[in-house]
Amino acid sequence: MTVGEILLPEITGNVKNVIEFVKDSERAAVAFCQGRYKSRIKKLAAERPEECEIVAENQDGSLCAHIPVAWIKINPTKQLSEEQRREIAERFKQK
């Protein structure tokens, strides 16, 4: 086994996830190689075929689809201080 095979999350070597859309457009093209995103896209395509269309499932294991741009979100995680983390943990323990 090579170092590259150990470090890559996919044995195919394909590690790209892509979201592409033109300004002011309603549809985006997405390509995913990660299983969790591929599973989500497949589920959405089955549930909402008028909004989510799988364009291709490639030989390298990646999946390409068209989705509404409105589904794309940039959602950073909250930055909490140690004190805030402790408070949240305490509240969680009390439930």
Backbone torsions as a table, in degrees:
resi	resn	phi	psi	omega
1	MET	NA	136.4	179.2
2	THR	-90.8	163.3	177.4
3	VAL	-58.6	-41.4	179.5
4	GLY	-58.9	-38.8	179.1
5	GLU	-67.3	-32.9	179.6
6	ILE	-73.0	-40.7	-173.3
7	LEU	-81.1	-28.1	-176.5
8	LEU	-77.6	137.6	178.8
9	PRO	-72.4	-19.3	179.6
10	GLU	-120.6	131.1	-179.1
11	ILE	-69.2	-17.9	178.2
12	THR	-73.1	-17.5	-176.4
13	GLY	89.7	-8.5	179.6
14	ASN	-83.0	112.5	-178.0
15	VAL	-122.7	15.8	-176.0
16	LYS	-93.8	136.2	168.4
17	ASN	-122.5	131.5	-172.2
18	VAL	-132.1	137.1	171.1
19	ILE	-126.9	126.0	-176.2
20	GLU	-138.5	131.7	174.5
21	PHE	-155.4	156.2	-179.8
22	VAL	-93.0	142.8	179.3
23	LYS	-48.8	135.1	177.5
24	ASP	67.3	12.0	176.9
25	SER	-87.7	161.1	-179.2
26	GLU	-95.9	-19.0	-176.5
27	ARG	-118.1	147.0	176.6
28	ALA	-122.5	149.2	172.7
29	ALA	-99.8	132.2	178.9
30	VAL	-126.7	149.2	174.3
31	ALA	-138.4	128.0	-178.1
32	PHE	-130.3	142.2	172.3
33	CYS	-110.3	-17.8	-178.8
34	GLN	-78.6	134.3	-175.2
35	GLY	-56.5	-40.9	-176.9
36	ARG	-64.7	-35.0	178.2
37	TYR	-75.9	-40.0	178.4
38	LYS	-61.5	-43.1	178.9
39	SER	-61.7	-41.9	-179.2
40	ARG	-64.5	-44.2	179.3
41	ILE	-63.7	-43.3	179.5
42	LYS	-61.9	-41.3	179.1
43	LYS	-64.3	-45.1	179.4
44	LEU	-64.7	-38.4	179.0
45	ALA	-63.8	-35.9	178.5
46	ALA	-72.9	-39.6	-177.7
47	GLU	-79.7	-33.9	-173.4
48	ARG	-137.3	64.6	-174.9
49	PRO	-62.3	-23.3	178.9
50	GLU	-73.9	-18.5	-179.8
51	GLU	-107.5	-34.7	-174.6
52	CYS	-120.3	116.8	-176.7
53	GLU	-122.1	121.1	174.6
54	ILE	-77.9	123.4	-177.4
55	VAL	-90.7	-40.4	-177.8
56	ALA	-158.9	146.3	167.6
57	GLU	-116.1	108.9	-170.1
58	ASN	-82.0	160.6	180.0
59	GLN	-62.4	-26.9	179.8
60	ASP	-79.8	1.2	178.6
61	GLY	96.8	-8.3	-179.5
62	SER	-79.2	161.4	-178.2
63	LEU	-127.6	134.7	176.7
64	CYS	-115.6	138.8	-178.2
65	ALA	-150.3	164.4	171.6
66	HIS	-111.3	131.5	179.6
67	ILE	-135.7	162.9	175.3
68	PRO	-67.0	139.4	176.6
69	VAL	-59.1	-32.6	-179.3
70	ALA	-59.3	-20.7	179.0
71	TRP	-78.1	-14.4	-176.8
72	ILE	-83.0	123.5	-179.7
73	LYS	-131.4	143.1	170.5
74	ILE	-109.2	112.3	-169.7
75	ASN	-129.9	84.8	-178.6
76	PRO	-67.5	151.6	177.2
77	THR	-72.7	154.4	179.0
78	LYS	-70.5	141.9	174.3
79	GLN	-98.0	112.3	-176.7
80	LEU	-112.2	146.3	173.8
81	SER	-76.9	166.2	177.8
82	GLU	-60.1	-38.2	179.1
83	GLU	-62.9	-44.0	179.2
84	GLN	-63.3	-39.5	178.5
85	ARG	-63.3	-42.4	178.7
86	ARG	-63.0	-43.6	178.7
87	GLU	-60.2	-43.6	179.1
88	ILE	-64.3	-42.6	178.8
89	ALA	-61.8	-40.8	178.4
90	GLU	-63.5	-44.3	178.8
91	ARG	-62.3	-38.9	179.7
92	PHE	-65.6	-40.7	179.7
93	LYS	-65.5	-31.3	-178.1
94	GLN	-73.0	-18.4	-177.7
95	LYS	-78.2	NA	NA
